[in-house]
Amino acid sequence: MSNIHYISSEILELTTINDIIFQNKKLQLSESSIEKITNCRNYLDAKMQSQDDPIYGINTGFGSLYNVKISKDKLTQLQENLVMSHACGIGDTVPNEIVKLMLLLKVQSLSYGHSGVQLSTVLRLIDFYNNDILPVVYTQGSLGASGDLAPLAHLSLPLLGKGEVFYKNKVVSSEVILEKFKWEPLQLKSKEGLALLNGTQFMSAYGVFLILKSYKLSYFADLIGSISLDAFDGRIEPFDELVHLVRSHKGQLKTAERFREFLEGSELIKQAKQHVQDPYSFRCIPQVHGATKDTLEFVYKTFKTEINSVTDNPNIFIGEDKIISGGNFHGQPLALALDYLKIAMAELGNISERRIFQLVSGLRGLPTFLVDNPGLNSGFMIPQYTAASIVSANKQLATPASIDSIVSSNGQEDHVSMGANAATQALSLINNVEKILAIELFNASQALHFRKPKVSSPLLESFLNAYRQEVKFVTEDKILHNLIIASIHFIDDFSIENEILFD
């Protein structure tokens, strides 16, 4: 298997990105991409020689300064000024894995030959990616409309020998890195600064990262929910395929199928029940988890389209001999999708916390708070509080960012998507969902112990055996924080194959 991913016009799938990340593949331009980039740059150079008419962002100012003509001898300075002046990001730094995705997605977008960049510019971005030289980018500053201007300016500064990068776990000056690799700072030509800064790669990188994580957590929600169902002495009938065929939402059908597979061979699920029905947090898992799966499919399609698109401005069309200033950098499709993702994933955490509550409530033969000698021991009382606190925080984070807009650039940019805010909120929210599911796993594993000597299915028992190597059964009160953190790390480190993850 090749350790190189060739950037080309072939559709870049999220599963492919997953492989690139986990197999640590290097990037290389295909011959067709090199030709497209080169031809577009040559066309733009010839166009600049043959006409003096103003072309937005190429020989004019930016934003509301669009009507200010710039002389030919100032075009390089214009582009470098753009990158420096737009590097206004503040706040926390963007996680390195997301910055690396930003580099990948920026290269992909520039490779289609509609952006007018030099080949050397794209190759330098690839050099950064392949050598794990990750620009320091900040979370705050993008309105998600004229592209992710501030974050992408910080991504681009090191190309000019300015700003800072993460390299080998340290923040170092870009000048030091260029000297180390014997690279000269790039001299940007007309339009290149705009091509680098216009684009949705901040929102897109967050989206890709979060979709991959959300599919994993969706799988874990089913797996952990199965353990909770068995530990709660729940009924399998609500997962019968007949129920879901008469309301055939795809995600609902898939969830019920997974539960039947996960619980195949369980002694507990087959034993006679004293109760006729389970609470909704168990009985309606297919409907709730399934709706999230259907949302994930919509969000996946939105981001798949975006990462295979040209999102800078203006766009150059060689065959038609046109340079058109449009609005492909506007993040509205992504803002809406990220808000939808937030709501859908928050619900996985919401229903998970309800199952945690049921498990610790002293019902169906389980001890109150899942511990011997309750009273002397508080047991698992407070993990439920923690989960409830996180669920409440997620309700606040799930408030749509895309319903907001603030006028910028003297009214020229008078509607913005706020998709960047949706992206950073989504990261916090989805990390929170992982914490909630980890607490449910912690509770469900503890609860299942009290069902001995009966056991769950071979699949679930095998999974729990691995988990219990990290988190043992709690016999009496101890510091549970450490066990919750270990549970989070267990989920985070657990690898799931693409075929299962995106099934």
RATABEL-V281064 format. One line per field, one symbol per residue. phi: phi as a letter, one per 40 degrees, with the letter a starting at -180 (. if undefined). burial: 1 if it has 24 or more other ideal C-beta (glycine too) atoms within 12 Angstrom, else 0. Layout:
phi->???
burial->???
This chain:
phi->.ccbbccaccdccccccdcdcccfccbacccccdccccccccccccccccabccbdgbbbcbgccccccbcccbcccdcccdcccccbcbgcccddcccccdcdccddccccgbbgccdcccccdcdcdcbfcbdcbbcbhccgbcgcdcccccccdcccgbgbbcafgbcbccdccccccfbcdcbccdgcccccccibcccccdccdccdccccccccdcccdcccdcccgcccdcbcddccccaccdcccccccdccccccgcccccccbcbcbbcdcbcbddccccccdccdcccdcccccccbbcbcacbbbcdcfbbbcbaccccddcdccccccdcccdcccccccccddccccgbfgccdgfacfchcbcfcccdcddccccdcccccccddcccbabcbffgcbcabcfcccdcccccccccccdccccccddccccccdcccccbccdccccccccccccbccccadaccdccccccccccccccbcdcccbc
burial->00001111100111111111100010111100110111111011001100000011111111100100010000110111111101101000011111111111111111111111111111111111111011111111111111111111111111111111111000000100110000001101111111111111111111111111111111111111111111111111111000110000101111111111111001011000000001101111111111111111111101111111111111110100001010111111111111111111111111111111111110110111111000000011111101110110110011011100000100001001111111111111111111111111111111111110001110111011001101100100000100110111011001010000110
